[in-house]
Amino acid sequence: MDSLCRLVDDLGVLQGAWEREPFVSTGLDDFSDVFSLESAERLIHSGLPLTALRLFRDGRQLPSELMLRNRGSSPRSREKLADGTKITGLVAEGATLTLEELHTHCPEVAAFSAGLARETGFEVDCTAFLTPPQARGVAPHFDLIGIFLRQLHGSKRWRISAPVRRFPSRVEPVDPAVIGEPLLDVVLKEGECLYLPHGFVHVGDTTDEPSLHLSIGLHGVSWEKVFRRLLAAATEQFEELREALPPTFLDLDPAALYRERAELLATHLAGLDWSLVPVDTLRFRQPQVPQILGSLTAALARAGSTRSDSARMPEQRSDS
């Protein structure tokens, strides 16, 4: 659990709080080998696609065209790219920058995400948030997955409230009037990480210093997915569950009809051959991360070696 231990200081606490309550881990190790302020600066000047970044100010998203790079009159590609200089100016004016799908654009984040996926069995995605001092980026909201907010630079104050709806399955705007009193009000500092179960409403504001944090999301395997797999296995194994409803079912008492089949389903599930539903099939396979440095040089060397071997091979004789 090396990757997970870089996000929490006590795995036992995480086990008890998972999907139930937020908590903060402190005294974590340096995270600059994964992502840092310098990493963010390199990325925004690397010509990222415009879809990989978003800007917010005072809870509202800004038009992406504000950071569009001018590529001249005859670009080879129509893809819209981000302009690092424009982004820097907008951040200086108080905008929050988000760098999304970091596992696609940053090999170090990709390697960390792959390790976390192997340990948990969950799909992992990472987004960086860079916010200037005394600013609010994203409005109060909730996520559909559990997330870890790993503070990398500066500090940020977080206020977390109970879910408006427990375990929500779709994104909805949060009405400020229905947000309850904060369950947790904390200033997150470098070397600390906040765990937020899915559905918990949260909002972050910077202090007198700027903030960079990495939001690491885990797409957990829900019981709904498990039960769907169980139902499919039971339907395959027990023929009664594949029987069609009677042609007069519209005139029957639906409650009695459903109750009878639900009891039958419960009986069959209790006697189900569990080997038909291997848990490992629910594990997410994070894409393999290539070697970060030296892989291209090694590939060129292999290609040269292959061509040399081909040149030395004797010509095959034909006896026909």
Stockholm file with secondary structure:
# STOCKHOLM 1.0

chainA/1-320         MDSLCRLVDDLGVLQGAWEREPFVSTGLDDFSDVFSLESAERLIHSGLPLTALRLFRDGRQLPSELMLRNRGSSPRSREKLADGTKITGLVAEGATLTLEELHTHCPEVAAFSAGLARETGFEVDCTAFLTPPQARGVAPHFDLIGIFLRQLHGSKRWRISAPVRRFPSRVEPVDPAVIGEPLLDVVLKEGECLYLPHGFVHVGDTTDEPSLHLSIGLHGVSWEKVFRRLLAAATEQFEELREALPPTFLDLDPAALYRERAELLATHLAGLDWSLVPVDTLRFRQPQVPQILGSLTAALARAGSTRSDSARMPEQRSDS
#=GR chainA/1-320 SS CTTGGGTCSCHHHHHHHTTTCCEEECSCCCCTTTCCHHHHHHHHTSCCBGGGEEEEETBEECCGGGGBCCCCSSCSCCCCBBCHHHHHHHHHTTCEEEECCHHHHCHHHHHHHHHHHHHHSSEEEEEEEEECTTCBCBCSBCCSSEEEEEEEEEEEEEEEECCSSSSCSSCCCCCGGGCCCCSEEEEEETTCEEEECTTCEEEEEEEEEEEEEEEEEEECCCHHHHHHHHHHHHHHHCGGGGCCCCTTGGGSCHHHHHHHHHHHHHHHHHTCCGGGSCGGGGCCCCCCCCCSSSHHHHHHHHHHHHHHHHHHSCCCCCCC
#=GC SS_cons         CTTGGGTCSCHHHHHHHTTTCCEEECSCCCCTTTCCHHHHHHHHTSCCBGGGEEEEETBEECCGGGGBCCCCSSCSCCCCBBCHHHHHHHHHTTCEEEECCHHHHCHHHHHHHHHHHHHHSSEEEEEEEEECTTCBCBCSBCCSSEEEEEEEEEEEEEEEECCSSSSCSSCCCCCGGGCCCCSEEEEEETTCEEEECTTCEEEEEEEEEEEEEEEEEEECCCHHHHHHHHHHHHHHHCGGGGCCCCTTGGGSCHHHHHHHHHHHHHHHHHTCCGGGSCGGGGCCCCCCCCCSSSHHHHHHHHHHHHHHHHHHSCCCCCCC
//
